[in-house]
Amino acid sequence: MKLKLFSLIILVLFVIASCEQVTTVEIDPDNTKKIAVECLLTSEYKFQTVKITRPFYEIGQLPEGVLDAQVIISDSRKKYIFAPDSDSSGLYVSEIRFAAILKEEYNLQIILGKDTFAAQSSLIAVTPIGPVPLKPSWRTDSLFMIDNAFVSSEEAMWEVVIDWSGLDFENDGRDSVKLYYYTFNTIDVNQVFAPNKEIIEFPIGAKLRVKKYALTSDHAKYYRAVLSEVEWSGGFFDVSPANIPTNISNDAVGYFGACTVTEDSILVQYSSDKELVRTKIR
């Protein structure tokens, strides 16, 4: 019975694969978006940033930064003015440090010539970071990898910086790496069957800095759509290209998001009885 069931599953997969059609996406040059906006406002007290570029439509083309925009973010208390960064084309940096807070609605306004672009966003509370999911390397028990099994009661983005500088370990000439993971309330089929990612191994003694960004449902939908087009594409169950959702007005693309952030730093060690220990450090 199990053999028949397995054969049926294989047959269904081959039927689905045989029905796949090649889709060619043609871009109408007369229907291009005006600007692309990237802004992740956070609860961290820092200089916040907004990135504004011209959308590009050819493979290998680099985005052109927008240099002459007026950028303002406001809440019920204050307006924050952003100025162009001389070192990075299209990047606008707040003139003062500030942190986004809960129970405030933030309004983004971009004025570019005769065009005005606007968006609104707010934060949700973030829950504490639990144990960072690690698993041993399949090659040796002296190396470890991040296990993409982060647990969160809210949808979230995880930024993990792994630093093995100062240790006797070589990984393609790098001594650190930054990785991103996501916790969503739903699982897409192309996420399950996504192409394999690069395997990053690190030794005992490595330091991990983990940031958790709490995502609203609309913000999570945006990241799911982006991942479907980029990181999850090329797998067995691929999706047809679709428009990425945006919360920015006036025919712009991108997203204005606001996130509450929490952070942990840990040291990966072995205990005296060879149990893996995640020690919190400052």
LINKAJO-V85345 format. One record per residue. N is the residue number from 1. PSI is psi in whole degrees, -180 to 180 (none if undefined). OMEGA is omega as a letter, one per 40 degrees, with the letter a starting at -180 (none if undefined). Layout:
BEGIN
((N/PSI/OMEGA) (N/PSI/OMEGA))
END
This chain:
BEGIN
((1/-44/i) (2/-38/i) (3/-41/i) (4/-42/i) (5/-42/i) (6/-41/i) (7/-38/i) (8/-42/i) (9/-46/i) (10/-42/i) (11/-43/i) (12/-42/i) (13/-41/i) (14/-36/i) (15/-44/i) (16/-43/a) (17/-38/a) (18/-18/a) (19/-3/a) (20/135/i) (21/148/i) (22/127/a) (23/127/i) (24/123/a) (25/118/i) (26/132/a) (27/125/i) (28/112/a) (29/-18/i) (30/-1/a) (31/41/a) (32/152/i) (33/157/a) (34/-52/i) (35/161/i) (36/132/a) (37/133/i) (38/118/i) (39/121/i) (40/92/i) (41/135/a) (42/169/i) (43/4/i) (44/136/i) (45/103/a) (46/177/i) (47/116/i) (48/158/a) (49/153/i) (50/130/i) (51/127/a) (52/122/i) (53/168/i) (54/134/i) (55/148/i) (56/154/a) (57/12/i) (58/140/i) (59/132/i) (60/-10/i) (61/139/i) (62/141/i) (63/142/i) (64/123/a) (65/142/i) (66/124/a) (67/-19/a) (68/36/i) (69/155/i) (70/127/a) (71/126/i) (72/135/i) (73/132/a) (74/156/i) (75/-165/a) (76/-12/a) (77/-34/a) (78/160/i) (79/137/i) (80/121/a) (81/138/i) (82/140/a) (83/151/i) (84/141/i) (85/123/a) (86/-19/a) (87/-11/a) (88/112/a) (89/126/i) (90/-3/a) (91/131/i) (92/134/a) (93/137/i) (94/144/a) (95/-21/i) (96/159/i) (97/143/i) (98/162/i) (99/135/i) (100/146/a) (101/161/i) (102/157/i) (103/20/i) (104/143/i) (105/131/a) (106/136/a) (107/126/i) (108/131/i) (109/127/i) (110/123/i) (111/122/a) (112/101/a) (113/-124/i) (114/-4/a) (115/141/i) (116/132/i) (117/139/a) (118/154/i) (119/156/i) (120/149/i) (121/156/i) (122/169/a) (123/156/i) (124/160/a) (125/148/i) (126/139/i) (127/159/a) (128/157/i) (129/129/i) (130/-167/i) (131/132/i) (132/125/a) (133/117/i) (134/154/i) (135/150/i) (136/151/i) (137/148/i) (138/-12/a) (139/-40/a) (140/149/a) (141/3/i) (142/-5/i) (143/153/a) (144/166/i) (145/157/i) (146/130/i) (147/119/a) (148/69/a) (149/44/i) (150/141/a) (151/133/i) (152/141/i) (153/-20/i) (154/157/i) (155/142/a) (156/156/i) (157/138/a) (158/127/i) (159/120/a) (160/118/i) (161/121/i) (162/124/a) (163/116/i) (164/22/i) (165/142/a) (166/-7/i) (167/156/i) (168/77/a) (169/136/a) (170/132/i) (171/87/i) (172/35/i) (173/4/a) (174/150/i) (175/4/i) (176/164/i) (177/149/i) (178/129/a) (179/154/i) (180/138/i) (181/162/a) (182/143/i) (183/114/i) (184/158/i) (185/-19/i) (186/158/i) (187/122/i) (188/147/a) (189/-35/i) (190/-19/i) (191/-42/a) (192/-40/a) (193/31/a) (194/155/i) (195/154/i) (196/138/i) (197/164/i) (198/135/i) (199/121/i) (200/115/i) (201/151/i) (202/157/a) (203/169/i) (204/137/a) (205/-9/i) (206/151/i) (207/135/i) (208/127/i) (209/117/a) (210/124/i) (211/135/i) (212/125/i) (213/119/i) (214/129/a) (215/136/i) (216/167/a) (217/-40/i) (218/-38/i) (219/-40/i) (220/-39/i) (221/-39/i) (222/-49/a) (223/-37/i) (224/-43/a) (225/-42/i) (226/-45/i) (227/-37/i) (228/-35/a) (229/-26/a) (230/-72/a) (231/-34/a) (232/-2/a) (233/157/i) (234/4/i) (235/-175/a) (236/-47/i) (237/84/a) (238/161/i) (239/154/i) (240/144/i) (241/140/a) (242/165/i) (243/133/i) (244/131/i) (245/152/i) (246/153/i) (247/16/a) (248/134/a) (249/175/i) (250/45/i) (251/34/i) (252/167/i) (253/167/a) (254/-165/a) (255/140/i) (256/106/a) (257/156/i) (258/130/a) (259/136/i) (260/136/a) (261/140/i) (262/154/a) (263/143/i) (264/147/i) (265/132/a) (266/156/i) (267/127/a) (268/119/a) (269/168/i) (270/141/i) (271/177/a) (272/-25/i) (273/25/i) (274/28/i) (275/142/a) (276/130/a) (277/134/i) (278/102/a) (279/123/i) (280/137/i) (281/167/i) (282/none/none))
END
